[in-house]
Amino acid sequence: QASDITSRPTTYVIILVFHVIGFAVAASVSTFAAYAVEICFTSVGKFGLVLLSNILVGDLIPLQWRGFFRAAMSIPFVIAVPVNGFITEVFVGNWRWGLGMFAILVPILLLPTIFILYSM
């Protein structure tokens, strides 16, 4: 895996670049070919973030708490279900910003994690 060869924070940055490129292309998609490219980049980014987060939990959390923290990583998905409708209403007229916000918010929210990992 790439995170074993380089480092965890460097791999986070690389995966984050895939995620941002995917959602930036999604926000500006106008052809099917561009949509196919967006799906590839976004899938690598999303799956990479989830996989690397699970690896970090395995690296940093003691064995008796590992199951709890892996389950706690699913909390954002549980929260997103009831909140998703309200967020979608805001972007009905301008759906590109609905996708583009992930290209802006995810890097901002992951910056503390990346800084902490680099400082360790």
N, C-alpha and C positions, 0 to 999 in steps of 0.2 A: 504494500500500500504506500502511496505517496507520502503520507504523514510519518511513516517510519524512515523514509529516505531523507526527506528534508527536515521538517519539524511540524508540530501540530499548528502553531500560529501561522506559519508560512502556508501550509495547506489550507487553513481557514481563509486566508487572503485570496488564494488561487480559486477556491470554490466560490467565494464571495464575488469574485470578478465574473465567473460564469453566470452566477445568479443575476447580477446587475445587468450584464449584457443581454441575457435572456428576457428580462422584463423591460429593458429599454427597447429592444426590438419589438416586443409584444405591444408596447404602447404606440409604436409607429408602423405597425404591420399594415400592408395594403395588398399583398399578393399571397398566394398559397405557398410559394417557395419561402418567402420571409417567415410565414407562420411555421413552416417545418423547421427552419433554422431556430426560431424562438423556442419551439418545443424541445429541441435537443439541448440547447444551452440551459433553459430553465430546469429541465429534468436533471441534468448533471448537477446544477447548483442546489436544487432542493434535496436530492438524494444525498449529495455530498455533505450538506449541512447536518442532516439528520444522522448520517453514519458517523461523521466526525464528532458530533455531540455525544453519541453513544460510546464512542471510543474514549472520549475525555471523561465521561462518567466512570467507565471501567478503570481508567488510569488514576483518577483522583479520589474516588469515594471508597471507603472501606467495604469489604464484602458484605457485612451484615446490613448496610444501608443502601447497597447498590440497586436492589429491586425497587425500593421506595423512590429513589431519585430518577430512575428510568421511567417509572410511572408518572412522576411529577413533570417530566418533560412533555407529557401529553396534555397537561392542563391548558396550554394555549389553544389546542384544538377543541377542547370542551367549551372554553369561553367563546371561541369564534362562532359556534353554531347559533346561539341566540343573538349575538351582536352583528352577525353578518348581514342580516336584512336591513338594519339601519345604515350600515356603511354602504350597501349597494344602492339604497335610495338616493344617497348624496351624489353618486356617480352615474345615474341613469342617463342624463343628457350628455355627459362627457366621459364615456367608458375608458378612454385612453388614460386618463388620470387615475382611474381605478387600478389599472395594471402598473402604471408608472410610479405609483406611490410605493410599491414594493422595491423598486430600484433605488428609492431614496431612504425609506425607513429601515430596511434590513441592514444596510451598512452602518447606519447611525446606531442602531440597537446592538450590533455586534462589536462596535469599537471598544467598549469596556472589556469584553471578553478577550479580544485580540491583544489589547494593551497588557492585561493581566498575564496572559500566556507568554508574551514576549518578556515581561519582567521576571517571570519565574525562570 
